[in-house]
Structure formats: C-alpha cells, structure tokens
Amino acid sequence: QVQLVETGGGLVQPGGSLRLSCAATGRVSSIDTMGWYRQAPGKQRELVASIRLGNLNYADSVKGRFTISRDNAKNTVYLQMNSLKPEDTAVYYCNLRKDWGLGDYWGQGTQVTVSS
C-alpha cells in the first residue's frame, strides 16, 4: 500500500506562484510514476505533469509555467507553479502509479484558487 499526502495549496493572485508537495509513504519505488492531476468544477480530471526516471511530461496548458520534480530520498514530488492564471483554479491531486498495473494511488487533493 501507498499513502500520499499533499500540501501547499491555497489562494493566490493571478501571476503569482505556489509550490505543491506530495509525500509518499509505504511501498514506494524510485521507478514508480508520480504525477499531478487537477479537476476543476464541472470538468474531468486531467493530467498536469508526471515524472518517471527523470522523464518529464506536461500538459500543453502548463508548459513553461509549471515544473515537476522529485526527491527520491524523501519519496516526495513537487509541483512549482508560476505565472498562475484563473483557469489553473482546481483541486490538485497527487498520483503514484506502479508498473504492470500493480497499483494506482491518489492523494486527498489540495485546493488551488487563482483569483484577484
């Protein structure tokens, strides 16, 4: 089993920055894919960014503004969000996915609100 706990959400003005953290505990491996998803009201959950063995993947809408990183020693993944826009407002979820369908885990979510 894996447990994920997100921190770092909040209210920020347009153009501002936030840093989300997700600490994983349990059976975590450095080869697991870790990522961030978000879900805005009335919309489907969408991938924001993911990282696996140094390979990074970003949604087009956040490229150049968001940066995902991972500290394997701490089993923690980060999402640095810069130049935030109102359309970035959503609940952000941390995800850990194991290879070969051996597990897919979610955090409880953290609210990010971009508003003046």
N, C-alpha and C positions, 0 to 999 in steps of 0.2 A: 504494500500500500504506500501511497504518496500523499502527503498533505501540502497544500500550497496556501500561503498567506500573503496577501497583497497589502502594501501600504503606499501612501504618497499622493492619493487623490485629493481633490479639493476644488475650490473656486479660484479662477484666475482670469485676469482681463485679457482681451484679445491682444496677441503679440507677446504674451508672457510665456513663461516656462514652468514645467513641472517635471519631477522625476518620480517614476513609479518603481517600486521594488517588489520582488516576489521571492520569498524564501521557501525553499522546498525541503521537506524532511521525509524520512522513510527510505525506501529502496530507490534511490536516485543514482543514475549513472551519467557519466560525462557524455555518453553518446545519445542520451535522450534528446529529443527535440523540445525546446522550450520556446514559448511564444506568448504574444499578447493579442487578444481579440477585443472587440468592443461591440456594444449593442446600444443603439440609440432608440428612443421611444418609437414604436411602430415600425421598426426596421429589423432586419435579420442580423444575427451576429456575424461579424466579418473579421477576417484576419487583418491585423495591423502590421505585425512583424514577427519573424521567427528566427531562431538561431540553432544550428546544429554543427558541431565540429568546426566552428569558425565560418560556416556558410550562412550568410545573412539573406533574408528575404523580406521585402517591404511591400505594402500596398502602395499603388501609384499615388494615392492621395496624401501620403505622408513622407514620400521620398524627399530627401533634402532637409526635412524638418525634424524627423524623429530618428533616434539612434538606439538600437538594441545592443545590449552587451551582457556578458555572463561571467560570473566569478565561480569557477568550478570548486574552488576550495571552500566556498561558503554556500554552494548549491543555491545561488541567488542569481536571478535575471533582472535586469534593469531596463527601463524604457525612459530615455531622456527625450522630452517633448519640448521643442522650441517653436517659436512663431505660431503659437496656438491660435486656432480660429474657432468661431462659434460652432461650426459644423463638426468640430472634434468632440463636442459635448456628448458624453455617453458613459455607460458603465463599462469599465475596462476589466477584463478577466485574464488572469494568468492561466496558461495551459502547459501541461507536460505530457508528451506522447512518447510511448516506448515503441521500438521497432517491432515488426511482425505482429502487430495487434495485441501486444501483451499488456497494454494499459493506456488509458486516456483520462487524465485527471484535470480538474478545474479548481480554481480558487473561488472565493465567495464574491469577488468583484469589488471594485472601488470606483466611486463616482468621480468623474471629471466634468466640471462645468466651466465653460469659457463664456464669459459674459461681462459686459461693462455695467 
